[in-house]
């Protein structure tokens, strides 16, 4: 595990720090958007699987599948991103 962590630290050592960056939206807003988009994505995924399993019209399945991708784009527009490195503290 320590070897993996040191490899990750080495990989990110060359990344320049952008200290002048100020997010447009507050951390609370980004968290709310992240959770809302996650819920929308899960619901759309479940609907896609459900409409595929039953004899639903094709347009409904396609619409649900399209809605599965949309929350990710909405979250990205708000500056939300997953950063696993920041979780380690």
ABEGO torsion letter per residue (X at the ends): XAAAAAAAAAAAAABBBBAABBBABBAAAAAAAAAAAAAAAAAAAAAAAAAAABBBBAAAAAAAAAAAAAAAAAAAAAGBBBBAAAAAX
